[in-house]
Amino acid sequence: MAEAIYVLCALTSLGCALLLQRQYARTRTTLLAWSAACFAGLAANNLIVLIDLVVAPQVDLSLVRSGVALLAVSSLVVGLISESR
């Protein structure tokens, strides 16, 4: 059951990233690009969670997961800061 949740979370994040990227291509609003990058990173993070906990539980990928999540959220923070100026 947990595997299905991990996959659904990854697909949802990827879907959000694609929709945000498509809208960015139409409007060229930079915050949409930063948001798309954030959701793409969150999708990658969810895939790493799936690999870490289900596919290869003997390998500890928690540091990689945390790093990818940090980069994803940091990209949105950078976008929000640059947009506020």
C-alpha positions in Angstrom: 0.0 0.0 0.0 2.8 2.4 0.8 4.4 1.8 -2.6 1.2 3.0 -4.3 1.2 6.2 -2.2 4.8 6.9 -3.1 4.1 6.4 -6.8 1.0 8.6 -6.7 2.8 11.3 -4.9 5.6 11.3 -7.5 3.0 11.3 -10.4 1.1 14.2 -8.8 4.3 16.2 -8.4 5.3 15.5 -11.9 1.9 16.4 -13.2 2.0 19.7 -11.3 5.5 20.4 -12.7 4.4 19.8 -16.3 1.3 22.0 -15.9 3.3 24.8 -14.4 5.9 24.5 -17.2 3.2 24.5 -19.9 1.7 27.7 -18.4 5.2 29.3 -18.1 5.7 28.6 -21.8 2.5 30.5 -22.5 2.9 33.5 -20.2 6.7 33.7 -19.4 6.0 34.5 -15.7 9.2 33.6 -13.9 7.5 32.5 -10.7 5.8 29.7 -12.8 9.3 28.5 -13.9 10.6 28.5 -10.3 7.4 26.6 -9.2 7.8 24.1 -12.0 11.4 23.5 -10.9 10.3 23.0 -7.3 7.7 20.4 -8.2 10.1 18.6 -10.5 12.5 18.4 -7.6 9.7 17.1 -5.4 8.8 14.5 -7.9 12.5 13.4 -8.0 12.4 13.3 -4.2 9.4 11.1 -4.2 11.0 8.7 -6.6 14.1 8.6 -4.4 11.8 7.8 -1.5 10.4 4.9 -3.4 13.8 3.6 -4.3 15.1 4.1 -0.8 12.3 2.5 1.1 10.9 -0.1 -1.4 13.4 -1.0 -4.1 16.6 -1.0 -2.2 15.9 -0.8 1.5 19.5 -1.9 2.4 20.9 1.3 0.9 20.5 4.5 2.9 19.5 7.3 0.6 18.1 9.6 3.3 20.9 12.2 2.8 20.3 12.2 -1.0 16.5 12.5 -0.4 17.0 15.4 2.0 19.4 17.2 -0.4 17.0 16.9 -3.3 14.1 18.2 -1.2 16.2 21.1 0.0 17.1 22.0 -3.5 13.5 21.8 -4.6 12.1 24.0 -1.9 15.1 26.4 -2.2 14.3 26.9 -5.8 10.8 28.1 -4.9 12.2 30.3 -2.1 14.6 31.9 -4.7 11.7 32.4 -7.0 9.5 34.0 -4.4 12.3 36.3 -3.3 13.2 37.4 -6.8 9.5 38.0 -7.6 9.0 40.2 -4.6 11.6 42.7 -5.8 
